[in-house]
């Protein structure tokens, strides 16, 4: 038996591998169907995904095969609560217009959110530089955007900025539509002697932050529904879940890992949906307008601080540190590095702090860890993301020294329904190494 110490890191692809509809596209389609629902009874699973069941038939066929979807319903009171929040949420009203437009993953959503924020900051900057972009509409005591602010340069750089503003107008959140113009709500306008003189950019951005928090609450309710999907039969465990798995770090908001595999040593890095304290946003404030207005509510690390989500993977609590410190012992002549298995994570820059943490080890010959990345058809996307974050020299060095390995993702459908399927989801390297006695009792932080 291998004595390898293993850590498993999970991303959204883990839920998708188990045929749970947690992709951004699944969520948006389902919420659009909720918004349009007009029956006086609870929504069935089929009603939620009516426009996806055929287009993603392999996925949803297996969902029905694994889970009791016929018993999964969204109660009518839940539907009405969601409808109320969806109707008045500007972020949802904006993004629902771009369903089936290439925004498929949560990474895509976060990237598009940053573009939308940049567009708003562009408008704010233009207003601060040139007051003639503002005017007082007849019969109103507030300010409106003059249509000339949407010139060719603005539209070329931010082609959907007017649609973004209209979406918040439809949601009655921040703007009111007046012909082709956008009127600011009074709470976002500065007044002098009772007369509107300028917009309050900090109030506007704070409002967009609050709307994002509401969007997160809606998403939390959706994930809570997914967590209610009852499994039909216990699942066979992929090989990686067998002996010697010491800890699991999940970037997911669902309870899939503990619910389906009953593993206890799990840390939820971005929070869990059942308490509405989850992390969903952009990686960093780069636009100066956002920085000047301290709009940190959009940023993941700020949300982590506010929500007190799990930091145990990062130093000084990183379990890898214990391994590295042990390896520095002069009396230790043999060792076997810890192995980190990454399942369903894109390794995108939005979680670059964790990626840098992992690849900050192995700085000398007594290397501390190996990284095994699960991929689907090809590892190109994850490999490209690693090169973009770490640089080609670091990635080449890890590959050359066999510290970084790509293995095909376990096939949950075949594992449970195809007796001929052979699961090879652990590294062949780890199977050939027996851990020496002196490394068995290394404590995890």
N, C-alpha and C positions, 0 to 999 in steps of 0.2 A: 504493500500500500504506500502511496506517495504521502510524504509528510508535509507537503507544501501548505503554507498558510495562504489563504485566499480572501480577497475582498471583492465584492461585486458592486459595481456602480450601474444604476439603471436610469434610462431616459424614456421618453414617450414611446419609442419603438418597442419597448418591453410590453407595454399595454397592447399595442397594435399587434404584436406577435401572438398575443392571446386573444385576438379578435374582439377587442373592446374598443368601441368607437370614441376614442379620446383625442383624435386628431382635430386640429383647428377647424378644418373643413367640415368634419362631422358635427362639431358644436354649432357652427354657424347655420348649417342646413337645418339642424334640429330646432334651433331657436327661431329661425324664420318660420318654420312650420308651427311652432308654439304661438308666435305672434299672430298668425293667420287663422288659428284654430277657433271655430265658432260653435262647437257642439257642447251640449250641456252635460257631458259625461267625461270621465277620466280619459287621458290620451293613452293609446296603446303604443307599444314599441314600434309597430308597423307604421302608425300615424306619425311618429317622430321622424322616421327615416324614409318616408314614402318615396322621396325623389332620389334616394341613394341605393335602395335595396336592389334595384335592377342594374344600375351603373356599376356598383361594387358588389355584384352578386356573389363572387367567391368569398369575399370577406364576410358579408352578412349571412350567407349560408352556414359558414362555420360558427358565426356567433350563435345562430339558432341551434346548431348542433351541440355546442358546448354549454350553453346557458338556457335557463327557462325563460326565454324571451316572451313566451305567451302569457306569463304571469307578471311581467314587468310593466307597470303603468305609472304615469305621472298623474297624481291625483288632481281633480278639478281645481281645488283650492291652490295647489302648487302652480297649475297652469295660469290661473288668474293673477297670482302674485308675480309670476314671471312676465306676463303680458304687460302689467302695469310698469314694471321696471324696464322692460325692453323698449316700450313706447317712448319713455322719457330719457333714454340713454343715448347721448350723441355719438359715442364711439360705436355702439352697435348699429345705429341708423346709418352711419357712414360706411362701415365695413360690410354691411349686408348688401350694399349696392355693388360690391365687388366679389360676390360669391362666384365661383367658377372663372375667376380672372387670373389665376396663377398664385393667389395667396393661399397656400395649402397647409403650411405648417405653422407652429407657434413661433418659430424663428422668423418666418415670413411676416407674421403679424407684428412682431416686435420691430422689425426693420421698417415696415410701412408706418407704424406708429411714430417712429423717429422722423420719417420724412414729413408726416403730417404736422408734427410739432415744429419742424424747421420752417414749414410753410407759414404757420401762425406767427412764428418769430419774425419771418420776413415781413409780414403785414405790420406787425408791431414796429419794426425798425423803420419801415416806410412812413408810418404815421408820425413817429417821433421826429423824423427828418423833414417832413413836409405836411403841415397842418391842412393844406388845401384838399388832401384826400378825405377829410372829414367834413360833414355838413349837417345842418339841423333840418330834418324833413318837415314840411308844412304840417302843422297840427300836433307836433311832437315836442317834448322837452328833453330830448336825448340826442345822441349822435348816430350817424350812419356812415357806412363806407361808400365813398363815391366810386362808381363803376370804373373810372379811369385807373384805379389802383390795380385792376386786373389787366395790365398792359401785356404786350406780347412777350416781354422778357420774363414777367412773373408767371404767365401761363406756361411758357416754355419750360421753366425750371420746376414749377409746381402745377402740373396740368389739372389736378383735381382739387385745388384749394377752394374754388367756389362751391364745389360739391360738398366739401368738408363743412363749410360754413352753413350751407343749406341743410345738411343733416342735423346740425345742432339747432337750427331754426325749427325744423320739423319736430324735434324732440322738445322744443320750447326751452332750450338750455343755452342761454347766452345771447342769442340773436333772435330777431323777428324779421321775417321776410317782408319787404315793402317794394312791390314791383320787382325789379331786378337788383334791388339794393338790400343790404343787410343792416338792420338797425340794432345797435347795442342795447342790451338791457341796462336799466338805470344803475344797477349795482356795479356795472363795469365802467362807469363814466365818472370822471372828476368834474366837480362843479365849483364855480367861483361866483359868489354873490347870486346864487340860484341859477346861474347859467352854465350849461355844459361847455367845457373847454378842452377836454382831452380824454382819452381812454385811460383806465387803470389797468395796466398790463399785468401787474401782480395778481389782481382780483380775477382777471380772465384766466390766467394760467392756473391759479388755485382751483378755479371752477372745473377746468379740464382734468386736474388731478382727482377731484372728488368724483367726477364722472367715471374715471378709470377705476376707482375703488368700487363703484357701483357695478361696473362691468365685471370686475373680479368676483363680486358677490354672486352675480348671475352665473358665472362660470363655476363657482363653488357648488351652487345648487345643481348644476348639470352633472358634475362629477359625483355628487352625492347620489344622484339617480343611477349612474353607472355602477357605483359601489353596491347598489341594491340588486344587481343582476346575480341571480343565484346559479351556482354551477350545478350541472346535472349529475356528474360523477366526478369523483376525485381525479385530479390530473396526475399523469406519470411525471416524475421529476426529471428535468434535464440533467445531464451528467454533472454540470457545474454545481448543482444543488446537493450533490452527494457529500461525502465526508470532507472535513477540513475547511468548510466555508465559515470564516470567522466573523465577518461583518458585512452588512449591506447598506449602501448609501444611495438613496433614491432621490432623483430630481423630479419625480412625478408627484402629482397632488392626490392621486387615488390610493386606495388601500389594497391594490391588486396583489402585491408581493406578500403581505401578511395574510390576506384573505384567502388566497389560493394555495399558498405553500406553507403557511403557518410557521414562518420564521420569526424569531423574537428579537434578534439583535439588528434592528433597522433604524437608521437615522434618515429623516426626511429633510433634505437640505433646503428645499423651497417651500416647506410647510405642507400641511394637509388640508384638503378641502372641507373636512367635517367641522373645522373651527373657523373657516373664512380667513384664516391668516396664511395666505399664500403669496408667493413672490411672482409677479408678472409685470414686466416692463422693459425699459431699455437698459443698456449696460453702463452708460456714462453720460453725463451732461457735457456736450461738446459745443452746443450753440451758446454764444455769449449772452444772449437775451435770457435763456434759461438759467445760466449761471448767475447773472446779475439779480434775477428774481428768486434765486434759491429754490428752484422748482425740483427739489430732490424727490418728491413723491412719485415721479415717473421712473426712478432709478431702482434697480434691483437691490443694490447693497444698502440703500436707505430703507427699503421695505424689510430687508432682513433684520436691520437694527430695530425697527419699530415693532416688528412681529416676533422678534426673538427666535427666529428659525435656527436650524441646527448649523453650528460652525465646527463640529467636531472633526470634520475632515481636514480643516486647515490648521496650520501650526498655531500654537504649540501643542494642540491636542491630537494632531495627526497620528494615527496608529503606525504610520510608516516610520515616524521618528523613533519609536521604541526599537524597531528593527535596526535602524541605522546606528543608534547608540550602542546596541548590543554588538554590532559588527565591528565597532571600533575597539572592542576589548582585545588587548594584546595576547590574551590566552586563547582566543578563539582562532582556530586554524581552518575550520570547515564551517560552512553555512549554506543555507539555501534561501534565496531572496523571496520575499512575499510576492504574490501575483495578484494584479488588479485586473479583473474582467469587466469590460465595459459593454453593456448590452442596451442597445436602442438609443444611445446618445449620439448626436450629430457631431460632437466635438467642435461646435461653432464658437465664434469669438464671444458670444453672449455669456459663456461660462469660462472665459479665458483664465480667471483667477484660479480655478480648480485645476485646469490643464497645466498652467505654469507650476502649480504646487506639485503635481505628480512628476513632471519632468525636471524638477529642480534637484531630484536625487540622482544617484549614480554618477557622482562627480569624481570617483576614483575607481581603482580596480576592484575593490570590494563592493560591488554594486548591490543596492538594497532591494530593487524590485524589477519585475518584468510586467509589461502591460500587454494584455490580450484584448483586442478590439473585435467584437462581433460585427460582421457585415452581412448584407443580404446578397445581391447578385454580384456586386463588385465593391472593393474597398475604396474606390477612387475619391468619393466625396469626403469621407472622413480623413483620408490621407491628405487631401488638398487642404482641408481646414487646419490640420496639424501643422503643415508646412507654413500656412499663412500666419499662424499664431507664434510658432516656435522658430521658424526659419529652417531652411533645408539642411543646414549643417547639423543641427541638433537631431532632426528626424533621421538623417542618413546615419549618424553615429549610433543611434538607438537601433536602427534596423541592422546595421552592420554587426553590432555586438549581440544580436538576437535578444535584445531587451524589449523589442516591440514586435508583436505578431498579430496577424489578421486571420481570424477563423470564421467560417460561415456560421450564421446565426442558427441556433437550434430550431427545427421546424416543429412547432407545437402540434399542428394538425397531423403530421405524419407520425410523430412520436406517440400520439394517443390512438390513431386509427389505422396505422400501417405497420403490421408486424415485421415487415422486412426492413424497416427504417433503422439505420444504425446511427446513434447519437454520438458524435465526436466533438462535444462542446468544451472539452478541457484540453489544454496544451499537451502535446506529446512530450514536450521537454519536461514538464512537471511530473509526468508518469515515470520517467526514467531516473528520477532523483529521490533518494531517501534522505529525509532530513536528519542531521546528526542530533544526538541526544541533547547537546548543550543549547539548541535553539528552540526546544519544545515549550519552554515555559516563559517565553517572551510575553509580557503583559501588554494589552491594548489599552490606549488612553481612553 
